[in-house]
Amino acid sequence: MDTVVLISQILWPNLISTFSMVLFSSILATIWGFLLAIGLIITNKKGLRPNRHIYGIMNLFVNIVRSFPFIILMVALMPMTRILVGTTIGTAAAIVPLTFAMTPYVARLFENNLLEINPYTIEAAKSFGATNLQIIFKVMLVEALPSMISSLTLAIISVLGYTAMAGTVGAGGLGAVAITYGYQNFDNKIMYSTVLVIIIFVEIVQLIGTQVYKKVKV
């Protein structure tokens, strides 16, 4: 296959699809994962407002979703995906299971980041009369932000791997190119070109994550 055709008609459009899936699912999962992490931190037995029942429900949800292999979770969520976006194939449809799978993963990473904060820092904020919201957003979040950036970078790279699996059931993207055009058609040029693009994608994400980490660490 001609290199220009390979890039313009196959790799480039599917790179855009992969980028869209990663971008939108990462944004949504970061928002929901952060809220879930805050809920876990607040309600655990050493939290600002301990609540064993609420913590247990949220913790169980995180553990259950994280235990599912993504390909099975994606199939199981097809009825929900159809309700939300009207279809179970394509880039938009893939964002639903990607977000659902990534949210508890991000939540657990963020929870661990927040748990690493020195408890004496929180106690000091309480002694100065800080409210729970002030402790969360002006103490805990500020202290944990660099490690949360690193965790989010890891999560985004992981969701890129999920997009490859999503491509096997009609989501499109680079994973679909590698399987459909490369592996199934015995075209090593397409398959290894796709792998190279994915590697470059990962390196760019890691580079951006590292630079942002350095900025907030200062």
MOZI-V53237 format. One record per residue. N is the residue number from 1. SS is DSSP state (helix for helix, strand for strand, loop for the rest). Layout:
((N	SS) (N	SS))
//
This chain:
((1	loop) (2	loop) (3	helix) (4	helix) (5	helix) (6	helix) (7	helix) (8	helix) (9	helix) (10	helix) (11	helix) (12	helix) (13	helix) (14	helix) (15	helix) (16	helix) (17	helix) (18	helix) (19	helix) (20	helix) (21	helix) (22	helix) (23	helix) (24	helix) (25	helix) (26	helix) (27	helix) (28	helix) (29	helix) (30	helix) (31	helix) (32	helix) (33	helix) (34	helix) (35	helix) (36	helix) (37	helix) (38	helix) (39	helix) (40	helix) (41	helix) (42	helix) (43	helix) (44	loop) (45	loop) (46	loop) (47	loop) (48	loop) (49	loop) (50	loop) (51	loop) (52	helix) (53	helix) (54	helix) (55	helix) (56	helix) (57	helix) (58	helix) (59	helix) (60	helix) (61	helix) (62	helix) (63	helix) (64	helix) (65	helix) (66	helix) (67	helix) (68	loop) (69	loop) (70	helix) (71	helix) (72	helix) (73	helix) (74	helix) (75	helix) (76	helix) (77	loop) (78	helix) (79	helix) (80	helix) (81	helix) (82	helix) (83	helix) (84	helix) (85	helix) (86	loop) (87	loop) (88	loop) (89	loop) (90	loop) (91	helix) (92	helix) (93	helix) (94	helix) (95	helix) (96	helix) (97	helix) (98	helix) (99	helix) (100	helix) (101	helix) (102	helix) (103	helix) (104	helix) (105	helix) (106	helix) (107	helix) (108	helix) (109	helix) (110	helix) (111	helix) (112	helix) (113	helix) (114	helix) (115	helix) (116	loop) (117	loop) (118	loop) (119	helix) (120	helix) (121	helix) (122	helix) (123	helix) (124	helix) (125	helix) (126	helix) (127	helix) (128	loop) (129	loop) (130	loop) (131	loop) (132	helix) (133	helix) (134	helix) (135	helix) (136	helix) (137	helix) (138	helix) (139	helix) (140	helix) (141	helix) (142	helix) (143	helix) (144	helix) (145	helix) (146	helix) (147	helix) (148	helix) (149	helix) (150	helix) (151	helix) (152	helix) (153	helix) (154	helix) (155	helix) (156	helix) (157	helix) (158	helix) (159	helix) (160	helix) (161	helix) (162	helix) (163	helix) (164	helix) (165	helix) (166	helix) (167	helix) (168	helix) (169	helix) (170	loop) (171	loop) (172	loop) (173	loop) (174	helix) (175	helix) (176	helix) (177	helix) (178	helix) (179	helix) (180	helix) (181	helix) (182	helix) (183	helix) (184	loop) (185	loop) (186	loop) (187	loop) (188	helix) (189	helix) (190	helix) (191	helix) (192	helix) (193	helix) (194	helix) (195	helix) (196	helix) (197	helix) (198	helix) (199	helix) (200	helix) (201	helix) (202	helix) (203	helix) (204	helix) (205	helix) (206	helix) (207	helix) (208	helix) (209	helix) (210	helix) (211	helix) (212	helix) (213	helix) (214	helix) (215	helix) (216	helix) (217	helix) (218	loop))
//
